[in-house]
Amino acid sequence: MDKRPFQPQLPKGVKIYLPDEAAAKRNVEQRLLSGFSRWGYREVVTPTYEYADVLSLGTDETLQERMFKLVDRDTGRMLALRADITPQIARIVATRLRDEPKPLRLAYLTNVFRYEEPHVGRYREFYQAGVELVGLEKPEADAEMIAMTVEGLQALGLAQFQLNVGQADFFRGILEELKIERGQGRQLQEALSRKDASTLDRLVKELAPPASTAELLLALPDLFGREEVLERGAKLVKNARSERALANLAEVHRLVRAYGLAEAVILDLGEVRGFDYYSGVYFEGYVSGLGAPLCGGGRYDHMLARFGYDCPATGFAFEVGRALLAMEAQRVAVPLEGPDFFIIDFTPEKTLALSLSRRLRDLGAAVARDIITRGLQESLVYARGQRARWALVIGGPKTKADELLAIELATGSERTLRAGELLEAPAKWFSIESGGGGRA
């Protein structure tokens, strides 16, 4: 008989989070959601799957092709797992929250599914934490998104990060000025997204635009940096749409500077990677030690109109898996806590162990018991492996019948306590905080 352990194969693109990994993941999520709450955002929870044709209304063709789809047995209609939560929230606002006072500040924490090759820190099922600000078209909304993102990166304990901020309408204005076919515009966009100066130069020569427009196109890959980029762009741009976009970006940057966060921002007028999705200011966040964007977002004023409700909106999202990788790369410590108390009981009746467990849990402490019969040292090794803070030993060789031994597992320090006194007033001996936290 084959005694080898069974090794089930997981589908490509999914990940199991073991206890320490799950604890670190939850820590990241709680840090982000706590920050969102402090800005006045309230959480919404959306379905994992919906009708594919409904989701497709707010999803571009490329992402539609990456949806996981299945058939609804009841109706025969095609279902799809969510590939992006923003279209779901847009539909919810356009239907269920349409008459609510604006702006709406909504937060979410969810898993997303995309059929694509796994990337750095992202699988085919991955987790996002983000917000949507709906009903506010002013630059203050864009600045709020950027400020919240910077604060989110700080809340994760990350250093050496920056946000690359662009404005989608800046490039749209140039395309309108050129009056070229969509395919030619796509070629320009692809060259700019790669910062491919040689291809861009060839395309500009083929298009033969006016000299001023050619100069602006060729300058785009280098139009990134601090506030001086706005001045450089203003000297080159000649069309009204791009000028309005530049003025909008300048005002957003002024507000970010008022927040005291401008040092984290790099302006990039040649950034076009979010061109097809966003309608105005958009951004991506990068951190040292991670070769992919950790977060990103921007304005998508067109989205709600697809669901019959013309309303401005902006938002952003963090990718939790990439946040974990970035924290690991920058050696950001994530607290991994176990139970406050681990009770080891050598008595046959177990009465005190059960009473003490309930008493401590009622006060908010986390308590685990060693139910398996084994030696004291083995139990202590197990307790340390579970990251317990205190071991409470009942019926051990060092105590009398009415006593128990308290061992601080990190230091090995011991003290003897009377069982009745501990049951009557645990707070006299330990500082217990709701949600865990047994402290001497």
C-alpha positions as CSV (number, residue, x, y, z in Angstrom):
1,M,0.0,0.0,0.0
2,D,1.3,3.4,-1.0
3,K,2.0,5.3,2.3
4,R,3.1,8.6,0.7
5,P,1.0,11.6,1.8
6,F,-1.7,12.8,-0.6
7,Q,-0.6,15.9,-2.5
8,P,-3.6,17.5,-4.1
9,Q,-2.8,19.8,-7.1
10,L,-4.1,23.3,-6.9
11,P,-5.4,25.0,-10.1
12,K,-3.0,27.5,-11.6
13,G,-3.2,31.0,-10.2
14,V,-4.6,30.4,-6.7
15,K,-2.9,30.5,-3.3
16,I,-3.4,29.0,0.1
17,Y,-2.7,31.3,3.1
18,L,-1.4,29.2,6.0
19,P,-1.9,30.6,9.6
20,D,1.1,33.0,9.7
21,E,0.4,34.1,6.1
22,A,-3.3,34.6,6.8
23,A,-2.5,36.6,9.9
24,A,-0.1,38.9,7.9
25,K,-2.7,39.3,5.2
26,R,-5.4,40.2,7.7
27,N,-3.0,42.7,9.4
28,V,-2.5,44.5,6.0
29,E,-6.2,44.5,5.3
30,Q,-7.1,45.9,8.8
31,R,-4.5,48.6,8.5
32,L,-5.9,49.8,5.2
33,L,-9.6,49.5,6.2
34,S,-8.9,51.4,9.4
35,G,-7.4,54.2,7.3
36,F,-10.4,54.3,5.0
37,S,-12.7,54.5,7.9
38,R,-10.8,57.5,9.4
39,W,-11.5,59.3,6.1
40,G,-15.3,58.6,6.4
41,Y,-15.6,55.7,4.0
42,R,-18.0,52.9,4.8
43,E,-17.7,49.3,3.6
44,V,-19.8,47.7,1.0
45,V,-19.8,44.0,0.1
46,T,-20.6,42.9,-3.4
47,P,-21.4,39.5,-4.9
48,T,-18.6,37.2,-6.0
49,Y,-20.4,36.6,-9.3
50,E,-23.1,38.3,-11.4
51,Y,-24.7,38.0,-14.8
52,A,-21.9,38.4,-17.3
53,D,-23.7,40.9,-19.6
54,V,-24.4,43.2,-16.6
55,L,-20.8,43.2,-15.5
56,S,-19.6,43.7,-19.1
57,L,-21.4,47.1,-19.3
58,G,-18.7,48.5,-17.0
59,T,-15.8,46.4,-18.2
60,D,-13.6,47.0,-21.3
61,E,-13.2,44.3,-23.9
62,T,-9.8,43.2,-22.8
63,L,-10.9,42.5,-19.2
64,Q,-14.1,40.8,-20.4
65,E,-12.0,38.3,-22.2
66,R,-10.2,37.5,-18.8
67,M,-13.4,36.8,-16.9
68,F,-14.1,33.4,-15.5
69,K,-17.5,32.4,-16.7
70,L,-20.1,29.8,-15.9
71,V,-23.7,29.0,-16.8
72,D,-26.6,29.7,-14.4
73,R,-28.5,26.4,-14.2
74,D,-31.8,28.2,-13.4
75,T,-31.9,30.7,-16.2
76,G,-29.3,29.4,-18.7
77,R,-27.7,32.9,-18.6
78,M,-24.0,33.3,-18.5
79,L,-22.5,34.3,-15.1
80,A,-19.1,35.8,-14.5
81,L,-16.8,36.0,-11.4
82,R,-16.0,39.7,-10.7
83,A,-12.8,40.7,-12.5
84,D,-13.0,44.3,-11.2
85,I,-15.1,45.6,-8.3
86,T,-15.5,49.2,-9.7
87,P,-18.2,48.2,-12.3
88,Q,-20.2,46.5,-9.5
89,I,-20.1,49.6,-7.3
90,A,-21.0,51.8,-10.2
91,R,-24.1,49.6,-10.9
92,I,-25.0,49.7,-7.1
93,V,-24.7,53.4,-7.0
94,A,-26.7,53.8,-10.3
95,T,-29.5,51.6,-8.9
96,R,-29.7,51.2,-5.1
97,L,-27.9,54.4,-4.1
98,R,-29.0,56.7,-6.9
99,D,-31.1,59.0,-4.6
100,E,-28.7,59.0,-1.7
101,P,-27.1,62.4,-0.9
102,K,-23.7,62.9,-2.6
103,P,-20.9,62.4,-2.4
104,L,-20.8,58.7,-1.5
105,R,-17.7,57.4,0.2
106,L,-17.6,53.6,-0.1
107,A,-14.9,51.2,0.8
108,Y,-14.3,47.5,0.0
109,L,-12.2,44.5,0.7
110,T,-12.6,41.6,-1.7
111,N,-11.2,38.9,-3.9
112,V,-11.1,39.4,-7.7
113,F,-10.7,36.8,-10.4
114,R,-8.9,37.3,-13.7
115,Y,-7.9,34.6,-16.2
116,E,-4.4,35.7,-17.0
117,E,-0.8,34.7,-16.4
118,P,0.1,35.2,-12.7
119,H,2.3,38.3,-12.1
120,V,4.4,39.6,-9.2
121,G,2.3,39.3,-6.1
122,R,-0.9,38.6,-8.1
123,Y,-2.6,35.3,-8.9
124,R,-5.7,34.6,-10.9
125,E,-7.6,35.1,-7.6
126,F,-6.2,38.1,-5.7
127,Y,-7.3,40.5,-3.0
128,Q,-8.0,44.2,-3.2
129,A,-8.7,46.9,-0.6
130,G,-9.9,50.2,-2.0
131,V,-12.4,53.0,-2.0
132,E,-14.7,54.8,-4.4
133,L,-15.7,58.5,-4.1
134,V,-18.9,59.1,-6.1
135,G,-20.6,62.4,-6.9
136,L,-17.7,64.8,-6.6
137,E,-16.1,66.2,-9.8
138,K,-13.9,68.8,-8.1
139,P,-10.1,68.4,-7.9
140,E,-10.4,68.0,-4.2
141,A,-11.7,64.5,-4.8
142,D,-8.6,63.5,-6.9
143,A,-6.4,65.0,-4.2
144,E,-8.2,63.0,-1.5
145,M,-7.5,59.8,-3.4
146,I,-3.8,60.6,-3.7
147,A,-3.5,61.7,-0.1
148,M,-5.3,58.5,1.1
149,T,-3.1,56.3,-1.0
150,V,0.0,57.9,0.5
151,E,-1.3,57.5,4.0
152,G,-2.1,53.9,3.2
153,L,1.5,53.2,2.2
154,Q,2.6,54.9,5.4
155,A,0.2,52.8,7.4
156,L,1.8,49.7,6.0
157,G,5.1,50.9,7.3
158,L,6.6,51.2,3.8
159,A,9.3,53.7,2.9
160,Q,10.9,54.7,-0.4
161,F,7.6,54.9,-2.4
162,Q,6.2,57.2,-5.0
163,L,3.0,57.8,-6.9
164,N,3.2,58.4,-10.6
165,V,0.4,60.8,-11.4
166,G,-0.9,61.5,-14.9
167,Q,-4.0,63.0,-16.6
168,A,-5.7,61.0,-19.3
169,D,-7.2,64.0,-21.1
170,F,-3.8,65.5,-21.7
171,F,-3.0,62.8,-24.3
172,R,-6.6,62.8,-25.6
173,G,-6.2,66.4,-26.4
174,I,-3.1,65.7,-28.5
175,L,-5.0,62.9,-30.4
176,E,-7.8,65.2,-31.2
177,E,-5.3,67.7,-32.5
178,L,-3.7,65.1,-34.7
179,K,-7.1,63.9,-36.2
180,I,-5.7,60.5,-36.9
181,E,-7.3,57.0,-37.1
182,R,-7.8,55.0,-34.0
183,G,-5.1,52.4,-35.0
184,Q,-2.5,55.1,-35.4
185,G,-3.5,56.6,-32.0
186,R,-3.1,53.1,-30.5
187,Q,0.4,52.8,-31.9
188,L,1.4,56.1,-30.4
189,Q,-0.1,55.0,-27.1
190,E,1.8,51.7,-27.1
191,A,5.1,53.4,-27.9
192,L,4.5,55.9,-25.0
193,S,3.6,53.2,-22.6
194,R,6.9,51.5,-23.2
195,K,8.8,54.9,-23.2
196,D,10.0,53.7,-26.6
197,A,11.6,56.9,-28.0
198,S,12.8,55.4,-31.3
199,T,9.4,54.0,-32.3
200,L,7.8,57.2,-31.2
201,D,10.2,59.2,-33.4
202,R,9.4,56.9,-36.4
203,L,5.6,57.3,-35.9
204,V,5.8,61.1,-35.6
205,K,7.8,61.3,-38.9
206,E,5.1,59.1,-40.6
207,L,2.3,61.3,-39.3
208,A,4.1,64.5,-40.1
209,P,2.1,66.8,-37.7
210,P,2.7,70.5,-37.3
211,A,6.1,71.2,-35.8
212,S,4.7,72.3,-32.4
213,T,2.7,69.1,-32.1
214,A,5.6,67.0,-33.2
215,E,7.8,68.7,-30.5
216,L,5.2,67.9,-27.8
217,L,4.8,64.2,-28.9
218,L,8.6,63.7,-28.9
219,A,8.9,65.4,-25.5
220,L,6.2,63.2,-23.8
221,P,8.5,60.4,-22.6
222,D,10.6,62.9,-20.7
223,L,7.8,65.0,-19.3
224,F,7.9,63.5,-15.8
225,G,9.2,64.8,-12.5
226,R,8.2,67.4,-9.9
227,E,6.2,70.6,-10.3
228,E,8.4,72.0,-13.0
229,V,6.8,69.4,-15.4
230,L,3.7,71.5,-15.4
231,E,5.6,74.5,-16.7
232,R,7.4,72.5,-19.3
233,G,4.1,71.0,-20.5
234,A,2.4,74.4,-20.6
235,K,5.0,75.8,-22.9
236,L,4.6,72.9,-25.4
237,V,0.8,72.3,-25.5
238,K,-1.3,74.1,-28.1
239,N,-4.8,72.6,-27.8
240,A,-7.6,73.5,-25.3
241,R,-8.4,70.0,-24.0
242,S,-4.8,69.3,-23.1
243,E,-4.5,72.8,-21.5
244,R,-7.6,72.1,-19.4
245,A,-6.1,68.8,-18.3
246,L,-2.9,70.4,-17.4
247,A,-4.7,73.1,-15.3
248,N,-6.7,70.3,-13.6
249,L,-3.5,68.4,-12.8
250,A,-1.8,71.6,-11.5
251,E,-4.7,72.2,-9.1
252,V,-4.7,68.6,-7.8
253,H,-1.0,68.9,-7.2
254,R,-1.5,72.2,-5.3
255,L,-4.0,70.4,-3.0
256,V,-1.7,67.5,-2.5
257,R,1.1,69.9,-1.6
258,A,-1.4,71.5,0.9
259,Y,-1.7,68.0,2.5
260,G,2.0,68.0,2.9
261,L,2.5,65.0,0.7
262,A,3.9,66.4,-2.6
263,E,7.3,64.8,-2.0
264,A,5.6,61.4,-2.7
265,V,4.3,62.4,-6.1
266,I,5.9,62.3,-9.5
267,L,4.0,64.0,-12.3
268,D,4.1,62.1,-15.7
269,L,2.4,63.7,-18.7
270,G,3.6,60.9,-20.9
271,E,1.9,58.1,-18.8
272,V,-0.8,56.5,-20.9
273,R,-1.1,53.0,-19.4
274,G,-4.5,53.9,-17.8
275,F,-5.7,55.9,-20.8
276,D,-8.5,53.5,-21.8
277,Y,-10.0,53.2,-18.3
278,Y,-9.6,56.6,-16.7
279,S,-11.2,59.9,-17.7
280,G,-8.9,62.4,-15.8
281,V,-6.3,62.3,-13.1
282,Y,-4.9,58.8,-12.4
283,F,-2.0,57.3,-10.6
284,E,0.0,54.2,-9.7
285,G,2.0,53.6,-6.6
286,Y,5.5,52.0,-6.6
287,V,7.7,51.0,-3.7
288,S,11.4,50.1,-3.5
289,G,11.9,46.3,-3.7
290,L,8.8,45.5,-5.8
291,G,8.9,45.5,-9.5
292,A,5.1,46.1,-10.1
293,P,2.6,48.7,-9.0
294,L,1.3,48.1,-5.5
295,C,-1.7,50.4,-5.8
296,G,-3.4,52.6,-8.3
297,G,-6.6,54.5,-9.2
298,G,-8.1,57.6,-10.7
299,R,-11.1,59.3,-12.1
300,Y,-13.6,57.3,-14.2
301,D,-16.5,59.8,-14.8
302,H,-17.8,57.7,-17.7
303,M,-18.5,54.5,-15.8
304,L,-21.8,55.2,-14.1
305,A,-23.3,56.5,-17.3
306,R,-23.0,53.0,-18.7
307,F,-25.6,52.0,-16.1
308,G,-27.9,54.9,-16.9
309,Y,-26.7,57.4,-14.2
310,D,-24.3,60.1,-15.3
311,C,-22.3,60.9,-12.2
312,P,-18.6,61.7,-11.6
313,A,-16.5,59.2,-9.6
314,T,-12.9,58.4,-8.6
315,G,-11.3,55.7,-6.5
316,F,-8.2,53.6,-5.9
317,A,-7.2,50.1,-4.7
318,F,-4.3,48.4,-3.0
319,E,-3.3,44.8,-4.0
320,V,-2.9,43.0,-0.8
321,G,-0.6,40.3,-2.1
322,R,1.8,42.9,-3.4
323,A,1.6,44.8,-0.2
324,L,2.8,41.7,1.7
325,L,5.7,41.3,-0.8
326,A,6.7,44.9,-0.4
327,M,6.6,44.7,3.3
328,E,8.7,41.6,3.2
329,A,11.2,43.3,0.8
330,Q,11.5,46.3,3.1
331,R,11.6,44.1,6.2
332,V,8.5,45.7,7.7
333,A,7.7,43.6,10.8
334,V,4.1,42.3,10.9
335,P,2.9,41.3,14.4
336,L,1.9,37.6,14.4
337,E,0.1,37.0,17.7
338,G,-1.2,33.8,19.2
339,P,-3.4,33.2,22.2
340,D,-2.9,35.3,25.3
341,F,-3.1,32.2,27.5
342,F,-2.3,28.6,27.0
343,I,-3.7,26.4,29.8
344,I,-1.9,23.1,30.6
345,D,-3.9,20.9,33.0
346,F,-2.6,17.7,34.6
347,T,-5.7,17.2,36.9
348,P,-8.2,14.5,35.9
349,E,-11.4,16.6,36.6
350,K,-10.4,19.6,34.4
351,T,-12.8,21.8,36.5
352,L,-10.4,24.7,37.1
353,A,-9.1,24.7,33.6
354,L,-12.6,25.0,32.1
355,S,-13.7,27.7,34.6
356,L,-10.5,29.7,34.1
357,S,-10.8,29.5,30.3
358,R,-14.3,30.8,30.4
359,R,-13.5,33.6,32.9
360,L,-10.6,34.9,30.8
361,R,-12.5,34.7,27.5
362,D,-15.4,36.6,29.0
363,L,-12.9,39.4,29.7
364,G,-11.8,39.4,26.1
365,A,-8.6,37.3,26.3
366,A,-7.7,34.6,23.8
367,V,-7.3,31.2,25.5
368,A,-6.3,27.8,24.2
369,R,-6.0,24.6,26.1
370,D,-3.7,21.7,25.8
371,I,-6.1,18.8,25.7
372,I,-3.5,16.2,24.5
373,T,-1.7,14.4,27.4
374,R,2.0,15.0,27.2
375,G,5.0,16.1,29.3
376,L,5.2,19.7,30.5
377,Q,8.2,20.6,28.4
378,E,6.5,19.2,25.3
379,S,3.4,21.3,26.0
380,L,5.5,24.4,26.5
381,V,7.3,23.9,23.2
382,Y,3.9,23.6,21.5
383,A,2.6,26.7,23.3
384,R,5.6,28.7,22.1
385,G,5.0,27.4,18.5
386,Q,1.4,28.8,18.8
387,R,2.9,32.1,19.9
388,A,1.1,32.1,23.2
389,R,2.1,34.8,25.7
390,W,1.4,33.0,29.0
391,A,1.2,29.3,29.9
392,L,-0.9,28.6,33.0
393,V,0.0,25.2,34.4
394,I,-2.6,23.5,36.6
395,G,-1.7,20.4,38.7
396,G,2.0,20.6,37.9
397,P,4.9,19.4,40.2
398,K,5.8,22.9,41.3
399,T,2.4,23.9,42.8
400,K,0.0,22.9,45.5
401,A,-3.6,21.9,45.0
402,D,-5.0,25.4,45.1
403,E,-2.3,27.0,43.1
404,L,-1.2,27.2,39.4
405,L,2.0,28.3,37.7
406,A,2.1,31.2,35.3
407,I,5.0,31.1,32.8
408,E,5.8,34.0,30.5
409,L,6.8,32.0,27.4
410,A,9.1,34.7,25.8
411,T,11.3,35.0,28.9
412,G,10.7,31.8,30.8
413,S,9.9,33.7,34.0
414,E,7.6,32.0,36.4
415,R,5.3,32.9,39.3
416,T,2.9,31.0,41.5
417,L,-0.7,32.2,41.8
418,R,-3.6,31.1,43.9
419,A,-6.3,29.7,41.6
420,G,-9.2,31.2,43.6
421,E,-7.7,34.7,43.5
422,L,-7.0,34.5,39.8
423,L,-10.6,33.4,39.1
424,E,-12.0,36.1,41.3
425,A,-9.9,39.0,39.9
426,P,-7.8,38.2,36.8
427,A,-7.1,41.9,36.2
428,K,-5.1,42.0,39.4
429,W,-2.5,39.7,37.8
430,F,-2.9,40.3,34.1
431,S,-3.8,43.4,32.0
432,I,-6.5,42.0,29.7
433,E,-7.7,44.0,26.7
434,S,-10.7,43.2,24.7
435,G,-9.7,41.3,21.5
436,G,-6.7,39.7,23.2
437,G,-3.8,41.0,25.2
438,G,-2.9,39.2,28.4
439,R,-0.2,41.3,29.9
440,A,1.6,41.0,33.3
